[in-house]
Amino acid sequence: MTVMTSTGRSLAPDLARGFMLLAIALAHAPVFVSGAGPGVLDGVAAFLDHLLAHNQARPMFVFLFGYALGQLACRHQAKGGDWISLRKLLRRRGRWLIVIGFVHGVLLVPLDIVAVYGFTLLVLAPLVRARDSVLCWTAALALAPAALVVSGPIILAYAGAVPITPAGSMPADLGSHLLSGLQLWPFKTVLGTIDVVPGMLLGIWAARRRILDEPERHQTLLRRVTVIGLGVALIGRLAGALLMAGVWTPPAPSAAVLAHTLTGYAGGIALAALIGLVATRVEGGPFTTALAALGQRSLTFYLFQSVVFLVLFYPFTLDLGGELGFAEASGIAVAIWAVSILLAEWMRRAGYRGPAEVLLRRLTYRHSSGA
């Protein structure tokens, strides 16, 4: 029997999105600080972050985005909707995601992926109904270019061409921050589409088979993906993690960075599979319910993280970026996630949906009878 939340939703996708926000916070928070300090704790935190979260949280996020698209398409078809109306719905959703992502990337932090999702929907909406073979082959062909797009700036950073983290180049005032966001946002949004394609298409494929909606029926597949994916990720990302943590410089740093990114796709999808397995065994206890509530409001709390990062780290706010190391930034990330769980559970009990989710749904469906 499929494990469901109190709202009638399948548990595993919501748990995965709730856990995903921890991975995203751990990947993003250290980006805003000056880096690992001389202490052992900072070095260990930096190594674990680069091994487990950095360039692995994003593929998980993207896979779950594709899974949500697949769920949307299946629901639309089940209600008797045709392809033309679905395509209009997806592109309308894409346009509003671009608007939300623009506000996020310009006003808050330059780590936006929401607009990338929107632009990808506008460009690649037909792939939502593509044959399984087309989804899988396109994902495979896009994997190498996607890894190059992500790895390129990191390789340049270690070559000394660009700052390794924004901490050394964050704008000193709000005006410069907005101007920088306006200049970088279009380039990052368009280029980021390449990075999104592999995980998104695999997510659509998985949603068609209800792999996370009915994880008890797919336990063998989920176990294999978890064991193989995490094994590949841990082995393939080890050298890159040691390099980025400043522990060891491998003979071929560029190759280590590329392998770190490439195998991160396997690790991100494996983490989603692991949560699917967990969902078949957990009871509906307080923590499970609260984590699922967070997953149901993932867009809202993704934006919430960025608000906190802006307030804490930028020179024109509290300016903690130059004072903290990796361990402290990671602690802040965990604290943000814990507060997010508490807020999401409070919203669930009070009957409030995530404001970002409500806004996106109203904008998407306001010209449609499918609300």
C-alpha positions in Angstrom: 0.0 0.0 0.0 1.3 3.4 -0.9 2.4 5.5 2.1 0.5 8.8 2.0 0.7 12.1 4.0 -2.2 13.5 5.9 -3.1 15.6 2.8 -3.5 12.5 0.6 -0.1 13.0 -1.1 2.5 10.3 -1.6 5.0 10.5 1.2 8.3 9.8 -0.5 8.4 12.8 -2.9 7.6 15.2 -0.1 10.2 13.6 2.3 12.8 13.9 -0.5 12.0 17.5 -1.1 12.2 18.2 2.6 15.6 16.5 2.9 16.7 18.2 -0.3 16.5 21.6 1.4 19.1 20.5 4.0 21.4 19.5 1.2 20.9 22.8 -0.6 21.5 24.8 2.6 24.7 22.9 3.2 25.8 23.4 -0.4 25.0 27.1 -0.4 25.8 28.5 3.0 29.6 28.0 2.8 29.7 29.7 -0.6 29.2 33.0 1.3 32.0 32.7 3.8 35.7 33.3 3.3 36.4 29.6 3.4 37.8 26.9 5.7 39.9 28.2 8.5 43.1 26.6 9.9 41.2 24.5 12.5 40.6 20.7 12.1 36.8 21.2 12.4 36.7 23.6 9.5 38.7 21.2 7.3 36.5 18.3 8.2 33.4 20.3 7.5 34.7 21.5 4.2 35.6 18.0 3.1 32.3 16.5 4.1 30.4 19.4 2.4 32.2 19.0 -0.9 31.9 15.2 -0.7 28.2 15.0 0.2 26.5 18.3 -0.7 28.4 20.5 -3.2 27.3 19.7 -6.8 25.2 16.8 -5.5 22.3 18.7 -3.9 21.5 20.4 -7.2 21.1 17.2 -9.2 18.7 15.9 -6.5 16.8 19.2 -6.7 16.6 19.0 -10.5 15.6 15.3 -10.5 12.7 16.1 -8.1 11.7 19.1 -10.3 11.4 16.7 -13.2 9.5 14.2 -11.1 7.0 17.0 -10.2 6.6 17.8 -13.9 5.9 14.1 -14.6 3.4 14.0 -11.9 1.7 17.2 -13.2 1.5 15.7 -16.7 0.1 12.4 -15.4 -2.6 14.2 -13.4 -3.5 16.4 -16.4 -3.9 13.3 -18.6 -5.9 11.5 -16.0 -8.4 14.4 -15.9 -8.8 14.1 -19.7 -6.6 17.0 -20.7 -5.0 17.0 -24.1 -1.4 17.8 -25.1 -2.2 21.4 -26.3 -3.7 22.4 -23.0 -0.8 20.7 -21.1 1.8 22.5 -23.2 0.1 25.9 -22.6 0.0 25.1 -18.9 3.7 24.2 -18.8 4.8 27.2 -20.7 2.6 29.5 -18.5 4.2 27.9 -15.5 7.6 28.4 -17.0 7.0 32.1 -17.6 6.0 32.7 -14.0 9.0 30.6 -12.7 11.2 32.9 -14.7 9.6 36.0 -13.1 10.0 34.5 -9.6 13.5 33.4 -10.4 14.4 36.9 -11.6 13.3 38.5 -8.4 15.2 35.8 -6.4 18.4 36.0 -8.4 18.5 39.8 -8.6 17.2 40.9 -5.2 18.4 38.0 -3.1 21.4 35.8 -4.0 23.0 34.8 -7.4 22.3 31.1 -6.9 18.9 31.0 -8.5 17.6 27.8 -10.2 13.9 28.7 -10.3 14.3 30.8 -13.5 16.4 28.1 -15.0 13.5 25.7 -14.5 11.2 28.2 -16.1 13.4 28.8 -19.1 13.9 25.0 -19.5 10.1 24.6 -19.6 9.7 27.2 -22.3 12.4 25.6 -24.4 11.9 21.9 -23.7 8.2 21.6 -22.9 7.7 19.0 -25.8 10.0 16.6 -24.0 7.5 16.2 -21.2 5.5 13.9 -23.5 8.5 12.4 -25.3 8.9 8.6 -25.5 10.9 7.0 -22.7 13.8 6.2 -25.1 14.0 9.9 -26.1 14.1 11.0 -22.5 16.9 8.6 -21.6 19.0 9.2 -24.7 18.6 13.0 -24.4 19.6 12.8 -20.7 22.6 10.7 -21.5 23.8 13.0 -24.3 23.3 16.1 -22.2 25.2 14.7 -19.2 28.8 15.6 -20.4 27.9 19.2 -21.5 26.0 19.7 -18.2 29.0 18.6 -16.2 31.3 20.9 -18.2 29.0 23.9 -17.6 29.1 23.3 -13.9 32.7 22.4 -13.6 34.0 25.2 -15.8 33.8 28.1 -13.3 35.3 25.8 -10.6 38.2 24.9 -12.8 38.8 28.6 -13.7 38.7 29.4 -10.0 41.4 27.0 -9.1 43.4 28.4 -12.1 43.1 31.8 -10.4 40.9 33.3 -13.1 37.9 34.0 -10.9 37.2 34.1 -7.2 36.6 30.7 -5.6 33.6 31.9 -3.7 31.4 35.0 -3.8 32.6 35.9 -0.3 35.6 37.7 -1.9 33.5 39.5 -4.5 30.2 40.3 -2.9 29.0 43.8 -3.7 29.6 46.3 -0.9 26.2 48.1 -1.2 22.7 47.3 -2.3 22.9 49.2 -5.5 26.0 47.3 -6.7 24.3 44.1 -5.6 21.2 44.8 -7.8 23.3 45.9 -10.7 25.5 42.8 -10.5 22.4 40.6 -10.3 20.9 42.2 -13.4 24.1 41.7 -15.4 24.7 38.1 -14.4 21.1 36.8 -14.3 20.4 36.3 -18.0 23.7 34.5 -18.7 23.3 32.2 -15.7 19.7 31.4 -16.5 20.3 30.5 -20.1 23.5 28.5 -19.5 21.9 26.8 -16.5 19.4 25.1 -18.7 22.1 22.7 -19.9 22.7 21.6 -16.4 19.0 21.0 -15.7 18.3 18.7 -18.7 19.8 15.3 -17.5 18.2 15.2 -14.0 14.9 16.7 -15.2 14.3 14.1 -17.9 15.2 11.2 -15.6 12.7 12.7 -13.1 10.0 12.7 -15.7 10.8 9.1 -16.6 10.6 8.1 -12.9 7.3 9.9 -12.4 5.7 8.0 -15.2 6.5 4.8 -13.3 5.4 6.3 -10.0 8.7 5.1 -8.5 8.6 7.6 -5.6 4.8 7.6 -5.4 4.8 3.8 -4.9 8.2 3.1 -3.6 7.1 -0.2 -2.0 6.6 -1.6 -5.6 10.0 -0.5 -6.7 12.2 -1.4 -3.7 14.7 -3.5 -5.8 15.3 -0.7 -8.2 15.6 1.9 -5.4 18.1 -0.3 -3.6 20.2 -0.7 -6.7 20.1 3.0 -7.5 21.0 3.9 -3.9 23.9 1.5 -3.6 25.4 2.0 -7.1 24.7 5.7 -7.3 26.1 6.6 -3.8 29.1 4.2 -4.4 29.9 5.9 -7.7 29.5 9.3 -6.2 31.7 8.7 -3.1 34.5 7.2 -5.2 34.3 9.7 -8.1 34.0 12.7 -5.8 36.7 11.9 -3.3 39.6 13.5 -5.1 37.6 16.6 -5.9 36.4 16.9 -2.3 40.0 16.7 -1.0 41.0 19.4 -3.5 38.2 21.8 -2.7 38.8 21.3 1.0 42.4 22.2 0.6 43.6 18.9 1.9 45.3 17.4 -1.2 46.0 18.5 -4.7 45.6 15.6 -7.2 47.9 15.3 -10.2 45.1 16.4 -12.5 42.9 18.9 -10.7 40.7 19.7 -13.6 39.9 16.0 -14.1 39.1 15.7 -10.4 36.7 18.6 -10.5 35.0 17.2 -13.6 34.6 13.8 -12.0 33.3 15.4 -8.8 30.5 17.1 -10.8 29.8 14.2 -13.1 29.4 11.6 -10.4 27.4 14.1 -8.4 24.5 13.5 -10.7 24.5 9.8 -9.7 24.7 10.8 -6.0 21.9 13.3 -6.2 19.5 10.8 -7.8 20.7 8.1 -5.4 19.8 10.3 -2.5 16.2 10.6 -3.8 16.1 6.8 -4.2 17.3 6.4 -0.6 14.5 8.7 0.7 12.1 6.5 -1.3 13.4 3.5 0.6 13.1 5.3 3.9 9.5 6.2 3.1 8.6 2.5 3.0 9.7 2.0 6.5 8.9 5.1 8.5 5.7 5.6 10.5 3.8 8.8 10.5 5.6 10.3 13.5 6.0 14.0 14.3 9.3 14.4 12.5 8.2 12.6 9.4 5.0 14.7 9.2 7.0 17.9 9.7 9.6 17.0 7.1 6.9 16.1 4.6 5.2 19.5 5.4 8.5 21.2 4.5 8.7 19.2 1.3 5.2 20.4 0.3 6.5 24.0 0.7 9.9 23.5 -0.8 9.8 26.6 -3.1 8.8 28.8 -0.2 11.6 27.6 2.0 14.2 27.6 -0.8 13.5 31.3 -1.1 13.5 31.6 2.7 17.1 30.3 2.8 18.2 33.0 0.4 16.6 35.7 2.5 18.6 34.4 5.5 21.8 34.2 3.5 21.3 37.8 2.3 20.7 39.1 5.8 23.6 37.2 7.4 26.4 37.4 4.9 26.4 40.4 2.6 28.6 43.5 3.3 25.5 45.8 3.4 23.7 43.6 5.9 25.2 41.8 8.9 28.4 41.1 6.9 29.3 37.8 8.6 30.8 36.3 5.5 34.4 37.4 6.2 34.2 36.3 9.8 33.0 32.7 9.6 34.5 29.5 8.4 33.1 26.3 6.8 32.1 24.7 10.1 30.2 27.7 11.3 28.5 28.2 7.9 27.5 24.5 7.9 26.0 25.0 11.4 24.0 27.9 10.1 22.7 25.8 7.2 21.5 23.1 9.6 19.9 25.7 11.8 18.1 27.3 8.9 16.8 23.8 7.9 15.6 23.1 11.5 13.8 26.4 11.7 12.3 25.7 8.3 10.9 22.4 9.6 9.4 24.1 12.6 7.8 26.8 10.4 6.5 24.3 7.9 4.9 22.2 10.6 3.3 25.3 12.1 1.9 26.2 8.7 0.6 22.7 8.3 -1.2 22.8 11.6 -2.6 26.2 10.9 -3.8 25.1 7.4 -1.5 27.4 5.5 0.1 26.4 2.2 3.4 27.8 1.2 3.0 31.4 0.0 5.3 30.8 -3.0 3.4 27.7 -4.0 0.1 29.5 -3.7 1.3 32.4 -5.8 2.7 30.1 -8.5 -0.4 28.0 -8.7 -2.7 31.1 -8.9 -0.6 32.7 -11.6 -0.3 29.4 -13.6 -4.0 28.4 -13.4 -5.7 31.8 -13.4 -6.6 31.5 -17.2 -7.3 27.8 -16.9 -10.3 25.9 -15.8 -8.0 23.2 -14.4 -7.5 24.9 -11.0 
